[in-house]
Amino acid sequence: MSASESLSLTIAKGAEQHTVRSVRPAEKPQRQQRELSGKIALVTGGTKGIGKATALKLADRGCHVIVNYFRSRDAAGRAVDEIKERGVEALAIRGNIGNSDFHKKLFAQIRAEYDHLDIFVSNAALGAFAGVFDVTEKIWDLAMRTNAQAFLFCAQEAIKIMPSGGKIVALSSLGSHRCIPGYSAIGVSKAALEALVKYIAAASSCQGVNVNAVCGGFIDTAALKSFPNYEELMEEVIRRSPLDRVGTAEEVADVVVFMCSEGANWITGQTIIVDGGYSLT
Ligand SMILES: NC(=O)c1ccc[n+]([C@@H]2O[C@H](COP(=O)([O-])OP(=O)(O)OC[C@H]3O[C@@H](n4cnc5c(N)ncnc54)[C@H](OP(=O)(O)O)[C@@H]3O)[C@@H](O)[C@H]2O)c1
């Protein structure tokens, strides 16, 4: 293995930080569409599901991609390898995005490695299932900190190192405006995220940065499989969906990547619903 193909592991000083660093391979694959060539992108939760699909599609278009994750180092290692196979740089940074002490460390590391950030995708999410009358302070805090507060504080850091033309995209879900059984705390945190998108978009416009949300319908990822009534839910979603199926992580990632491209320069402060028409029924 040559030096340029090597993969190295670094334990950073912060208690929750673990870095998997890879450098650009010697042979850069030829790709047709490299319209984001050389851009630096951060995808939180970029090691699984929709976040990983987004990270790989950004890499396909020429972005160097930083992925953040929390629990699974193996998945992070695999994501780094797959990003690197696309001929770009990859950096995985471990840390709990729901912990406000982590945000400054995350962006300090990005600044040290790359100096600036062109694209920030706020994708990582966590939450516990509970009916609205069973939501405890712990359940509330987990959802609000991981899904809404993390987006706010990371956007505050991202904007400091984002040049004109930068793009911020946050992942939302239909629970922000529909009542999904057991999803109350997560749904409310996603509603807060969508409201934040508008405020952050208005405040970022003078800097030439677009800020939007992509709101996914039911997408068959590990997160969906954690729903207590997964099988029943899938049947109901397929029955009600105009397109007779659930969506894929790649179908949501395609829209996220579009929102990160120049084609989305005239869209800001919006939430784009990507649900195969489910919310129409
Ligand atoms: N799946 C759906 O049906 C659906 C629908 C609409 C919207 N969405 C939204 O799309 C986004 C991605 O969902 P998904 O289904 O792709 O999720 P997923 O497959 O469960 O992946 C979640 C990712 O986030 C990371 N993560 C979780 N908690 C974290 C934390 N506290 N700090 C840092 N990283 C963390 C995970 O890494 P580790 O496992 O290593 O911690 C993983 O990489 C979420 O915002 C979700 O609300 C999903």
The ligand as an SDF file (V2000), in Angstrom:
LIG
                    3D

 48 52  0  0  0  0  0  0  0  0999 V2000
  -35.4770    6.9420    7.5300 N   0  0  0  0  0  0  0  0  0  0  0  0
  -36.5560    7.6830    7.3720 C   0  0  0  0  0  0  0  0  0  0  0  0
  -37.6640    7.1800    7.1570 O   0  0  0  0  0  0  0  0  0  0  0  0
  -36.4370    9.1810    7.4080 C   0  0  0  0  0  0  0  0  0  0  0  0
  -37.5150    9.9160    6.9350 C   0  0  0  0  0  0  0  0  0  0  0  0
  -37.4370   11.2950    6.9370 C   0  0  0  0  0  0  0  0  0  0  0  0
  -36.3320   11.9400    7.4320 C   0  0  0  0  0  0  0  0  0  0  0  0
  -35.3040   11.2050    7.9080 N   0  0  0  0  0  0  0  0  0  0  0  0
  -34.1780   11.9550    8.4490 C   0  0  0  0  0  0  0  0  0  0  0  0
  -33.0030   11.6650    7.7150 O   0  0  0  0  0  0  0  0  0  0  0  0
  -31.8840   11.7350    8.5940 C   0  0  0  0  0  0  0  0  0  0  0  0
  -31.1040   10.4380    8.5020 C   0  0  0  0  0  0  0  0  0  0  0  0
  -31.9600    9.3650    8.8580 O   0  0  0  0  0  0  0  0  0  0  0  0
  -31.5620    7.8430    8.5340 P   0  0  0  0  0  0  0  0  0  0  0  0
  -32.8250    7.0880    8.4790 O   0  0  0  0  0  0  0  0  0  0  0  0
  -30.6240    7.7970    7.3740 O   0  0  0  0  0  0  0  0  0  0  0  0
  -30.7680    7.4550    9.8900 O   0  0  0  0  0  0  0  0  0  0  0  0
  -29.8060    6.2210   10.2140 P   0  0  0  0  0  0  0  0  0  0  0  0
  -29.7560    5.2410    9.0860 O   0  0  0  0  0  0  0  0  0  0  0  0
  -30.1990    5.7460   11.5620 O   0  0  0  0  0  0  0  0  0  0  0  0
  -28.3490    6.9250   10.3200 O   0  0  0  0  0  0  0  0  0  0  0  0
  -28.1420    7.8850   11.3090 C   0  0  0  0  0  0  0  0  0  0  0  0
  -26.7420    8.4430   11.2020 C   0  0  0  0  0  0  0  0  0  0  0  0
  -26.5880    9.4850   12.1900 O   0  0  0  0  0  0  0  0  0  0  0  0
  -25.5120    9.1620   13.0830 C   0  0  0  0  0  0  0  0  0  0  0  0
  -25.8820    9.6470   14.4080 N   0  0  0  0  0  0  0  0  0  0  0  0
  -26.9510    9.2960   15.1460 C   0  0  0  0  0  0  0  0  0  0  0  0
  -26.9520    9.9710   16.3130 N   0  0  0  0  0  0  0  0  0  0  0  0
  -25.8510   10.7530   16.3030 C   0  0  0  0  0  0  0  0  0  0  0  0
  -25.3070   11.6760   17.2280 C   0  0  0  0  0  0  0  0  0  0  0  0
  -25.9040   11.9260   18.4000 N   0  0  0  0  0  0  0  0  0  0  0  0
  -24.1700   12.3230   16.8840 N   0  0  0  0  0  0  0  0  0  0  0  0
  -23.5630   12.0690   15.7000 C   0  0  0  0  0  0  0  0  0  0  0  0
  -24.0340   11.2080   14.7860 N   0  0  0  0  0  0  0  0  0  0  0  0
  -25.1750   10.5460   15.0930 C   0  0  0  0  0  0  0  0  0  0  0  0
  -25.3690    7.6520   12.9810 C   0  0  0  0  0  0  0  0  0  0  0  0
  -24.0410    7.2460   13.3190 O   0  0  0  0  0  0  0  0  0  0  0  0
  -23.7880    6.1680   14.5120 P   0  0  0  0  0  0  0  0  0  0  0  0
  -24.7390    5.0380   14.2820 O   0  0  0  0  0  0  0  0  0  0  0  0
  -22.3470    5.8120   14.3780 O   0  0  0  0  0  0  0  0  0  0  0  0
  -24.0710    6.9130   15.7930 O   0  0  0  0  0  0  0  0  0  0  0  0
  -25.6620    7.4300   11.4950 C   0  0  0  0  0  0  0  0  0  0  0  0
  -24.5160    7.7270   10.7240 O   0  0  0  0  0  0  0  0  0  0  0  0
  -32.4250   12.0610    9.9830 C   0  0  0  0  0  0  0  0  0  0  0  0
  -32.3600   13.4530   10.1940 O   0  0  0  0  0  0  0  0  0  0  0  0
  -33.8680   11.5890    9.8880 C   0  0  0  0  0  0  0  0  0  0  0  0
  -34.7140   12.2530   10.8010 O   0  0  0  0  0  0  0  0  0  0  0  0
  -35.3140    9.8370    7.8980 C   0  0  0  0  0  0  0  0  0  0  0  0
  1  2  1  0
  2  3  2  0
  2  4  1  0
  4  5  1  0
  4 48  2  0
  5  6  2  0
  6  7  1  0
  7  8  2  0
  8  9  1  0
  8 48  1  0
  9 10  1  0
  9 46  1  0
 10 11  1  0
 11 12  1  0
 11 44  1  0
 12 13  1  0
 13 14  1  0
 14 15  2  0
 14 16  1  0
 14 17  1  0
 17 18  1  0
 18 19  2  0
 18 20  1  0
 18 21  1  0
 21 22  1  0
 22 23  1  0
 23 24  1  0
 23 42  1  0
 24 25  1  0
 25 26  1  0
 25 36  1  0
 26 27  1  0
 26 35  1  0
 27 28  2  0
 28 29  1  0
 29 30  1  0
 29 35  2  0
 30 31  1  0
 30 32  2  0
 32 33  1  0
 33 34  2  0
 34 35  1  0
 36 37  1  0
 36 42  1  0
 37 38  1  0
 38 39  2  0
 38 40  1  0
 38 41  1  0
 42 43  1  0
 44 45  1  0
 44 46  1  0
 46 47  1  0
M  CHG  2   8   1  16  -1
M  END
$$$$
